[in-house]
């Protein structure tokens, strides 16, 4: 598997930030991509940072409560557009 391009990652971030994509689905997708990337794959730092963030989109902060909110997802989306890894 090769790393997704920026457009693909941006689409997931956009859908997550708008509420159209569930955090669990975004996290599952990003985790799967990260798991399948070859160790020697040269991945765009901005894409890699976004995948890392997305893989934790469904982290709980307590029973039935997610650590991250729509506000966080919107901030992730904005940071992605700035084009700088965190």
C-alpha positions as CSV (number, residue, x, y, z in Angstrom):
1,X,0.0,0.0,0.0
2,X,1.2,3.5,-0.7
3,X,0.3,6.6,1.3
4,X,-2.8,8.4,0.3
5,X,-2.4,11.7,-1.4
6,X,-3.3,15.0,0.2
7,X,-6.6,15.2,-1.6
8,X,-7.7,11.9,-0.1
9,X,-6.7,12.8,3.4
10,X,-8.3,16.2,3.1
11,X,-11.6,14.6,2.1
12,X,-11.6,12.5,5.3
13,X,-10.7,15.5,7.4
14,X,-13.4,17.6,5.8
15,X,-16.0,14.9,6.3
16,X,-15.0,14.3,9.9
17,X,-15.0,18.1,10.6
18,X,-18.5,18.5,9.2
19,X,-19.9,15.5,11.1
20,X,-20.5,13.5,7.9
21,X,-18.0,10.9,8.9
22,X,-18.0,9.2,12.3
23,X,-14.8,9.4,14.3
24,X,-14.6,5.6,14.5
25,X,-14.6,5.3,10.7
26,X,-12.0,8.0,10.3
27,X,-9.8,6.4,12.9
28,X,-10.2,2.9,11.4
29,X,-9.3,4.2,8.0
30,X,-6.2,6.1,9.2
31,X,-5.0,3.3,11.4
32,X,-5.3,0.8,8.5
33,X,-3.3,3.1,6.2
34,X,-0.6,3.5,8.9
35,X,-0.5,-0.2,9.6
36,X,-0.1,-1.1,5.9
37,X,2.5,1.5,5.0
38,X,5.9,0.0,4.2
39,X,8.7,1.0,6.6
40,X,10.7,2.5,3.7
41,X,7.8,4.5,2.3
42,X,8.7,8.2,2.0
43,X,5.5,9.9,3.2
44,X,4.6,13.6,3.0
45,X,5.0,14.9,6.6
46,X,1.7,16.8,6.4
47,X,-0.1,13.6,5.3
48,X,1.6,11.5,8.0
49,X,0.7,14.0,10.7
50,X,-2.9,14.1,9.6
51,X,-3.0,10.2,9.5
52,X,-1.6,10.2,13.0
53,X,-4.3,12.6,14.3
54,X,-7.0,10.8,12.4
55,X,-6.0,7.5,13.9
56,X,-6.9,8.9,17.3
57,X,-10.2,10.5,16.4
58,X,-12.2,8.0,18.4
59,X,-10.1,7.9,21.5
60,X,-12.3,7.9,24.7
61,X,-11.8,10.3,27.5
62,X,-14.2,8.4,29.7
63,X,-17.1,6.0,29.4
64,X,-19.1,7.0,26.3
65,X,-17.2,10.3,25.9
66,X,-14.7,11.0,23.1
67,X,-11.5,12.9,23.8
68,X,-11.9,15.0,20.6
69,X,-14.8,17.0,19.5
70,X,-16.0,18.6,16.2
71,X,-14.0,21.7,17.2
72,X,-10.9,19.6,17.3
73,X,-11.6,18.0,14.0
74,X,-12.2,21.5,12.5
75,X,-8.8,22.6,13.9
76,X,-7.1,19.5,12.4
77,X,-8.7,20.3,9.0
78,X,-7.5,23.9,9.2
79,X,-4.0,22.9,10.2
80,X,-3.9,20.5,7.3
81,X,-4.7,23.4,5.0
82,X,-1.8,25.4,6.5
83,X,0.4,22.6,5.2
84,X,2.6,22.3,8.2
85,X,3.0,19.2,10.3
86,X,2.5,19.8,14.1
